[in-house]
Amino acid sequence: MFTNREEVLEKALQVFAKMNYEKATQMEIAKACGLSKAGLVYYFPFKQDLFVAVVDKYIFHTQQLENKFQFTAGSFPEFIDQYIAGVERTMNNLGRLLDNTNPYGCSFNFYYYHLLMQVRLYYPNAEKKIADIFKQNYQLWKSAIQRAKENGEIRQDVDVEEAASMFWQVFFGISFEHSFFQGLNIKQLAKKLHFIYSLIKA
């Protein structure tokens, strides 16, 4: 039996990830937790409160840059490798939680995106919080590219903002595309990001 708040959040994550918010009843979540409905309500009186807590922990907290990446000074190719390492580390952590949430043969990446879509629909003020995550990632790439330009690693005619958008959008795009199949292929992601670097390299 699951009897603490963190275990409730973990099991609720699995339910929300594989079911639409409307179908994920308190009874369904309580069952996954090994609790009665009354036991679940003790921790979270309302389903939306539980949903918000799950999203805060497993999306907004997890996707904060300081919780996802561990950067050290180095070249731009090293920045790319450290970015990929952070993505892989985060993906592995989430995979351990969602791997048993696979009733239709989908990758856990797919279920994570499925949860993101529900966040946009049911999390209060979600648009702004999601936009902040995207903006942080864009600014991260922008700062790294600007440093690389100043250090002479990339061509001086490179538009920093356009290059930052290209790196971020390729990452996000391939992550979304791969989620429909076996999940994000880290080696392919690394190959594509380093290829973009080769196009702008000094």
C-alpha positions in Angstrom: 0.0 0.0 0.0 1.2 3.5 -0.9 0.9 5.8 2.0 3.0 8.9 1.4 2.5 12.0 -0.8 5.5 11.3 -3.1 4.3 7.8 -3.9 0.8 9.2 -4.6 2.4 11.7 -7.0 4.4 9.0 -8.8 1.4 6.8 -9.3 -0.8 9.7 -10.3 1.8 10.6 -12.9 1.5 7.2 -14.5 -2.3 7.4 -14.6 -2.4 10.9 -16.0 0.2 10.0 -18.6 -1.7 7.1 -20.0 -5.3 8.5 -19.6 -7.0 11.7 -20.6 -7.5 14.0 -17.6 -11.3 13.5 -17.9 -11.0 9.7 -17.7 -8.5 9.7 -14.9 -11.0 9.6 -12.0 -10.0 9.9 -8.4 -11.1 6.2 -8.0 -8.8 5.2 -10.8 -5.9 7.1 -9.2 -6.6 5.8 -5.7 -6.6 2.2 -7.1 -3.2 2.7 -8.7 -1.9 4.0 -5.3 -3.4 1.1 -3.4 -5.6 3.5 -1.5 -9.3 4.0 -1.0 -10.8 7.1 -2.5 -11.0 8.6 1.0 -7.3 7.8 1.4 -6.4 9.7 -1.8 -8.6 12.6 -0.8 -6.6 12.8 2.5 -3.6 13.9 0.4 -5.4 15.7 -2.4 -9.1 16.7 -1.9 -9.6 17.6 -5.6 -8.3 16.0 -8.7 -7.1 19.2 -10.2 -5.0 19.8 -7.1 -3.3 16.5 -7.7 -2.9 17.1 -11.4 -1.2 20.5 -10.7 1.1 18.9 -8.1 2.1 16.1 -10.6 2.8 18.7 -13.3 4.7 21.0 -11.0 7.0 18.1 -10.0 7.5 16.1 -13.1 7.3 18.8 -15.8 7.9 22.3 -14.6 10.5 21.4 -11.9 12.1 18.6 -14.0 12.4 20.9 -17.0 14.1 23.8 -15.2 17.6 24.2 -16.6 19.3 24.0 -13.3 17.6 20.6 -12.6 18.3 19.2 -16.0 21.8 20.3 -17.1 25.3 20.3 -15.6 27.4 22.6 -17.8 31.1 23.3 -17.4 33.2 25.7 -19.4 34.3 24.4 -22.7 34.0 24.5 -26.5 30.7 24.7 -28.3 30.8 21.0 -29.3 31.3 20.2 -25.6 28.3 22.4 -24.8 26.3 20.3 -27.3 27.5 17.1 -25.6 26.6 18.4 -22.2 23.2 19.4 -23.4 22.6 15.9 -24.8 23.8 14.4 -21.6 21.3 16.4 -19.6 18.5 15.4 -21.9 19.5 11.7 -21.7 19.7 11.9 -17.9 16.3 13.5 -17.6 14.8 11.0 -20.0 16.3 8.0 -18.1 14.8 9.4 -14.8 11.4 9.8 -16.3 11.6 6.5 -18.1 12.0 4.7 -14.8 8.8 6.2 -13.7 6.8 5.7 -16.9 8.2 2.4 -18.3 5.4 0.4 -16.8 2.8 2.8 -18.3 2.7 1.1 -21.6 -0.7 -0.5 -22.4 -0.6 0.4 -26.1 3.0 -0.3 -26.9 3.9 3.4 -26.9 7.3 4.7 -25.8 7.3 6.6 -22.4 8.3 9.7 -24.4 4.9 9.5 -26.1 3.1 9.4 -22.8 5.2 12.4 -21.6 4.1 14.4 -24.6 0.5 13.2 -24.0 0.8 14.6 -20.5 2.1 17.9 -21.9 -0.9 18.3 -24.1 -3.2 17.8 -21.1 -1.2 20.4 -19.2 -2.0 22.9 -21.9 -5.7 22.1 -21.5 -6.1 21.7 -17.8 -3.3 23.4 -15.9 -4.1 27.0 -14.9 -2.1 29.6 -16.8 -0.2 26.8 -18.6 0.6 28.8 -21.7 2.8 31.2 -19.9 4.6 28.5 -17.9 5.3 26.4 -21.0 6.4 29.5 -22.9 8.9 30.2 -20.1 10.4 26.7 -20.4 10.8 27.1 -24.2 12.3 30.6 -23.7 14.8 29.3 -21.1 16.0 26.7 -23.6 16.2 29.2 -26.4 18.2 31.6 -24.3 20.5 28.8 -23.3 21.3 28.1 -26.9 21.6 31.8 -27.7 24.1 32.4 -24.9 26.2 29.4 -25.9 26.2 30.4 -29.6 27.1 34.0 -28.7 30.1 32.8 -26.7 31.2 30.5 -29.5 31.0 33.4 -31.9 33.1 35.6 -29.6 35.6 32.8 -29.3 35.9 32.4 -33.0 34.4 28.9 -33.0 31.6 29.8 -35.5 31.5 32.2 -38.4 31.1 35.9 -37.6 28.2 36.2 -40.1 26.0 33.7 -38.2 22.8 35.2 -36.9 22.8 34.2 -33.2 19.1 34.3 -32.7 18.3 32.3 -35.9 21.0 29.7 -35.0 19.6 29.4 -31.5 16.1 28.8 -32.8 17.4 26.2 -35.3 19.2 24.2 -32.5 16.2 24.3 -30.1 13.6 23.5 -32.8 15.6 20.6 -34.2 15.9 19.2 -30.7 12.2 19.7 -29.9 11.1 18.4 -33.4 13.1 15.2 -33.3 12.0 14.5 -29.7 8.4 14.9 -30.7 8.8 12.8 -33.9 10.6 10.0 -32.2 8.0 9.8 -29.4 5.6 8.2 -31.9 8.0 5.3 -32.3 10.5 3.9 -29.9 11.3 7.2 -28.1 14.1 9.7 -28.5 17.2 8.3 -30.1 20.1 10.1 -28.3 22.7 9.1 -30.9 20.6 10.6 -33.8 20.0 13.7 -31.8 23.7 14.2 -31.2 24.4 13.6 -34.9 21.9 16.2 -36.0 23.0 18.9 -33.5 26.7 18.4 -34.4 25.8 18.5 -38.0 24.2 21.9 -37.5 27.4 23.0 -35.8 29.4 21.9 -38.8 27.3 24.2 -41.0 28.2 27.3 -39.0 31.7 26.4 -37.8 34.4 28.9 -38.5 
